[in-house]
Amino acid sequence: MNTNELLSRYSAKELDFSEVSLHQASLKGANLTRINLTRADLSDADLSGADLSGACLQQANLTDAELNSSNLVGANLVEVNLIGAELIEADLSSADLSGADLRCANLHKANLSGANLTDVDLNGADLSGANLTNAKLAGTDLSVADLVGANMKGCNLNKGERKKAGTSHHWVTWTGS
């Protein structure tokens, strides 16, 4: 399927595009609210500025995708592959990213407030300046993650659990909520 076909079918009110292959697709600024892209291949795709609020991207491949300034409010991103993805200033508030792989992803100034990040791999991710207010981080790997300037107020790391979070200059240990 190509980008034009997807957009045409979406505008005709079709929402289910499960397992579609859109490798390197350009969907910059597209309105794709509530779309179902379960297990879709969107690797290297450009979704910058796209509205994916309420979308289902469960188990989708978004490796090296561009999602800068995109709207993913309330999206289902369970077990999504976002390795190396660019999510600078993306809005992921209230999104479910449980079990997702965000190794080396760039989430600089991203809004992750209220997001479910349970069991997420954020190893080497850039979360500098990100808003993680009230995010659920139980079981999340923050090894070598850059958290400089990140707001982690009210984060749930499970009482007594200790997570290491690295920055470019020193190690920080976070405990509890």
Secondary structure, 3 states (H helix, E strand, C coil): CCHHHHHHHHHCCCCECCCCECCCCECCCCECCCCECCCCECCCCECCCCECCCCECCCCECCCCECCCCECCCCECCCCECCCCECCCCECCCCECCCCECCCCECCCCECCCCECCCCECCCCECCCCECCCCECCCCECCCCECCCCECCCCECCCCCEEEEECCCCEEEEECC
